[in-house]
Amino acid sequence: MKNRILENNLFGGIYTNEFLENNKNNIVNGKIVSDWNLTEVECSLELILPIFNNGEWVESATDEEIQEHNMTMQRLEAIEKDAISDSISD
C-alpha cells in the first residue's frame, strides 16, 4: 500500500501495489500512474485535510474547517441514529 502525494502535497489516496503495477502506464486522474509521487508513510484517517510535510502527514485544515467538519459529522450521526430508530419501530 502506498499513499499518493499530490502536487500541492495534499493527500491523494491510498493505492495497493497491485493497482500501481497494473496501471503504471495508464493515465488516472490526469497523470500517468508511474509518474505519481508516492510514499509508504501512512496517512491517519483522523486528519481532515492531510498534507505531507517533512516526511509525515499533518493536519492542514483551519480551526474553522475542523469545527465545520465536526458539526457535519454530528449531524450525520444524528440522522443515522434517527434512521435506525425509525427502522426498529416499524
C-alpha positions as CSV (number, residue, x, y, z in Angstrom):
1,M,0.0,0.0,0.0
2,K,1.2,3.4,-0.9
3,N,-0.2,6.9,-0.3
4,R,-0.2,9.4,-3.2
5,I,1.1,12.9,-2.6
6,L,-0.5,15.5,-4.9
7,E,1.4,18.4,-6.4
8,N,0.4,20.7,-3.5
9,N,1.4,18.0,-1.0
10,L,-2.2,17.1,-0.2
11,F,-3.3,13.5,0.3
12,G,-4.2,11.8,-3.0
13,G,-5.5,8.5,-1.8
14,I,-4.2,5.0,-0.8
15,Y,-3.3,2.5,-3.5
16,T,-2.4,-1.1,-3.5
17,N,0.9,-2.3,-5.1
18,E,-1.2,-4.4,-7.4
19,F,-3.2,-1.3,-8.6
20,L,0.0,0.7,-9.1
21,E,1.7,-2.1,-11.1
22,N,-1.4,-2.9,-13.2
23,N,-1.9,0.8,-14.1
24,K,1.6,2.1,-14.2
25,N,1.3,3.1,-17.9
26,N,-2.3,4.4,-17.6
27,I,-3.5,7.9,-17.0
28,V,-5.5,8.1,-13.8
29,N,-6.8,11.5,-12.5
30,G,-4.9,13.3,-15.3
31,K,-1.4,11.8,-14.7
32,I,0.4,8.6,-15.7
33,V,0.5,6.4,-12.6
34,S,4.2,5.7,-12.9
35,D,4.8,9.5,-12.5
36,W,2.9,9.8,-9.3
37,N,4.7,10.9,-6.1
38,L,4.1,8.1,-3.6
39,T,5.1,7.4,0.0
40,E,4.8,4.4,2.3
41,V,4.2,6.7,5.2
42,E,0.6,6.0,6.2
43,C,-1.9,8.9,6.5
44,S,-4.1,8.9,9.5
45,L,-7.8,8.7,8.8
46,E,-8.3,11.1,11.7
47,L,-6.9,14.0,9.6
48,I,-9.5,16.2,7.9
49,L,-7.2,17.8,5.3
50,P,-3.9,15.9,5.4
51,I,-0.8,17.4,3.9
52,F,2.6,15.8,3.5
53,N,5.2,17.9,5.3
54,N,8.8,16.9,6.1
55,G,8.1,13.1,5.8
56,E,4.9,13.0,7.7
57,W,1.2,13.6,7.2
58,V,-0.1,16.6,9.3
59,E,-3.4,18.4,9.6
60,S,-3.7,21.5,7.3
61,A,-7.4,22.3,8.0
62,T,-8.1,25.5,9.8
63,D,-9.8,25.6,13.2
64,E,-13.0,26.8,11.3
65,E,-12.8,23.9,8.9
66,I,-12.3,21.4,11.7
67,Q,-15.3,22.8,13.6
68,E,-17.4,22.7,10.5
69,H,-16.3,19.1,9.8
70,N,-17.1,18.1,13.4
71,M,-20.6,19.7,13.3
72,T,-21.3,17.9,10.0
73,M,-20.3,14.6,11.5
74,Q,-22.5,15.2,14.5
75,R,-25.5,15.9,12.2
76,L,-24.8,12.8,10.2
77,E,-24.6,10.7,13.3
78,A,-28.0,12.1,14.5
79,I,-29.6,11.3,11.1
80,E,-28.2,7.8,11.2
81,K,-29.5,7.2,14.8
82,D,-32.9,8.5,13.7
83,A,-32.9,6.2,10.7
84,I,-32.0,3.2,12.9
85,S,-34.6,4.2,15.4
86,D,-37.3,4.5,12.7
87,S,-36.4,1.1,11.2
88,I,-36.7,-0.6,14.6
89,S,-40.1,1.0,15.4
90,D,-41.5,-0.1,12.0
